[in-house]
Amino acid sequence: MLNNLKPQAPDKILALMGEFRADPRENKVDLGVGVYKDAEGKTPIMRAIHTAEQQMCDTEVTKTYAGLAGQPEFHAAMAEMVLGKGYPADRLSCLSTVGGTGACRMGFELARMANPDTTVWVSDPTWPNHLSILNFMGQGYKLYHYFDNATRSVDFDAMMGDLQGVKSGDIVLLHGCCHNPTGANLTLDQWGAVADLIEAKGAIPMIDLAYQGFGDGLEEDAAGTRLIASRLPEVLIAASCSKNFGIYRERTGCLMVLGDAATQPVTQGTLAFLNRQSYSFPPFHGQQLVTKVLTDPTLRAEWEAELEAVRGGMLDLRQQLSDELRKLSNSDRFDFVAEHRGMFSRIGATPEQVATMREKDAIYMVGDSRMNIAGLNEQTVPLLAKAIIDAGV
Ligand code: LMR
C-alpha cells in the first residue's frame, strides 16, 4: 500500500524554516514564516497569556472532554472581538477549530456541503496554503487579480473586473486585514464596493482574519469584516488566535458563520458534525486562554497594551526600512513598505534576486519576495536595505 504514495512537494514557507535553521551563518536574518519576533529574535509568551495559563494550572480540576463545537464562552468572546458588541447572536454559528487554518478548512468543507457546485474565488496572490488545501480537497477555485507588482498596491480595478465573473452561490475569499503575502489592503470604501458586488451576485463572502490587531488596531482591522457582516445575509469568517495572542502551537481558531435565525440550529449542528468527522473535539487549552484574556478586564488591558506595542514596533520597522531604502535608492519607490500593514510586505524582487539575498547576505524571505517585517530589528534594517539595492530590486 505505502509504495503507492507519491512524495509531496514541501510547503514553501515551512521548508524555508528548515533551511534557515540549517544555515550556520551567525548573521542570518529570518524574514520567512509569519511568526512575531522581538528585537532579540525571540517569540515571547505574551504576559497576559502567561498569567492566564498559571491561573488555569491552579484552578483546572479535570481534563475530560469539553464541547464538540468548542466552548460557548470562547465563541462569544471571539464574536465580540471580531464583530463588535451587539453582534447578531441569533444568526451566528461558531466552531472552535485547530488554528485559523482549521477554520479555513472547515469553512471550505461547510461551503462544499451546502453547495457542491460552489467555486471559491481567491486573491492572486494569496497565502499558498489556501490553494494547497483547495487543491487537496478537489475544490474548484478561480483567482482574482489583487496586487499590482509595479506599484506594490491593490489593483482594485482588475480585482473588481475579475469578480464580475462570480456566480450566485460562489464563495469569495477575502483577507480581513494585513493581506498575506502582499501587505496591501483594501480601503473601507473598497470593502463597501466589494460588498455591493458580492451582494449583487448572490455570492457568499468568506473572510480569513488571521492578523487582527497587527495592522491598524484591533477595531480598525475588523472594520472590513464588520462592514461585510452588516450587509450580507450569509458570511463565513475564519479567525485565528495564533498571531494576536501569540499562541501559535496551541492551535486556536474559530469559524463564525452568519446566516438567518431560522437556519442557525442546522448550521450549528453541521459545524459540530464537521469537527466530529475530522478530529472529534477541538483543542481546549487555547480556547480557555483566549477566553480568560478577553473577559478578565485586567488581563485584557495587559494583552491589548502588549499587542499595541507589537503593532507599533512593526510600524516603526516599516518606517525605518522605507527611510533607509529611500536614502539608498534616492527615490520614493519603496515608500510602499511604510504604507503596507501587518507582518508582511511583498518587496517585488524576482526569485533570482531573493536567492541572491539568501546566498550572499543570509537574508531569508519567501521566494515570491514576501518578507516578515517582525523578523527585523534596528541593526538588520540597514543590512536588508543594502541587500535589496545590491540585488537590483
Ligand atoms: C505564514 O503565512 O507564514 C503563516 O501563516 C504560517 C503558515 O502556517 O504558513
Residues whose N, C-alpha, C, O or C-beta is under 5 A from the ligand:
A	BS01	LMR	I13 G32 V33 G34
